[in-house]
Amino acid sequence: MKYSKKALISFGAIFIIMFIAVTYELPYYIYKPGSADSLDNMIEIEDGYQATGEMHLVTVSGGQATPLEFLKAKFSDFQEVVPLKEVRPEGISDEEYMEYQLHLMDNSQHASIAVAYEAAGKEVNLKNNGVYVVHVVEGMSAEDIVKPGDRITEVDGREIEESSEFVDYVKKKDEGEVLKLNIERDGETLNEEVEVSLFPDDPEEVGIGIQLVTNEEIEVDPPVNIKSGDIGGPSAGLMFSLEIYNQLTEKDITKGYNIAGTGAIDSDGNVERIGSIDKKVVAADEEGVEIFFAPNEQGVKGSNYREAKQAAEKVGTSMKIVPVDTFDEALEYLEKLQKHKG
């Protein structure tokens, strides 16, 4: 079969358009429902107890938008399009952003472990151990001195245990003052001097141009191992703590139910707001989850709980959405449940 020159040009144009539609990356990011993964496959405690039900970690998937995905997302109730610069701050590489998210996950796990072990009456020792650099701002004084991955343990002879200490100390300095940093890099200890300067986009603020996360260490008995892979961020904190507690105690708090939820958690057991909870409700419903915990935020208007309720109503799920402000509230709810009849 022979094709005319006009037809071949048309086919070629269509092919190019389709290729661009599915491969060209726009400056937008799309969030959509991810998965609801069983936590008993991620968390192992030596001689831990088994459950009759399951706890689930719920995720949101996403990626940079192509033209085709952008159009699909615009017509979907549970996909969200946001400018790429709102997802990953300008100047931060993919590697630095992922490193930052994994540090948040590590700290979330440590808080979850501390809360669960203390609630179960087990031995736990949580301490902050310096800060890690996850990003160095281009054009500022730290650029050629400090590197992502460096661990800062001291500034001007003062021991630094968490990132807020470092930030608060530097804020009190004047432009032009010099900081003496103790840095650990690749097994070596370095002593560096960095000048305090004004931020280019905020001349009212001073700093050296680094973004930090706290390096936390935790020791527990019995030992626990969490295998979360490349999942980043702090939002699994509540569910980690419930799963760990359940493996530590003989009484099974799942009582045969499929349970999921979301919410960051601090070392005092407070459950905090997270993003994209509507998409997590969809992912949990698709997995057959029966109970879903959502941060209540003390009942404020527009809370995660209210957003989750709205999403559940839109999906038409029978899944129970439960508001919680603390780990203890979630635990109390589960302890009062009747055993699953199924």
LINWO-V758406 format. One line per field, one symbol per residue. ss: DSSP state (H for helix, E for strand, C for the rest). A space follows every 10 residues. Layout:
ss->???
//
This chain:
ss->CCCCHHHHHH HHHHHHHHHH HHHCEEEEEE EEEEEEEEHH HCEEECCCCC CCCEEEEEEE EEEEEEHHHH HHHHCCCCEE EEEHHHHCCC CCCHHHHHHH HHHHHHHHHH HHHHHHHHHC CCEEEEEEEE EEEEEECCCC CCCCCCCCCC EEEEECCEEC CCHHHHHHHH HCCCCCCEEE EEEEECCEEE EEEEECEEEC CEEEEEECCE EEEEEEEEEE ECCEEECCCC CCCCCCHHHH HHHHHHHHCC CCCCCCCEEE ECCEECCCCE EECCCCHHHH HHHHHHCCCC EEEEECHHHC CCCHHHHHHH HHHHHCCCCE EEEECEHHHH HHHHHHCCCC CC
//
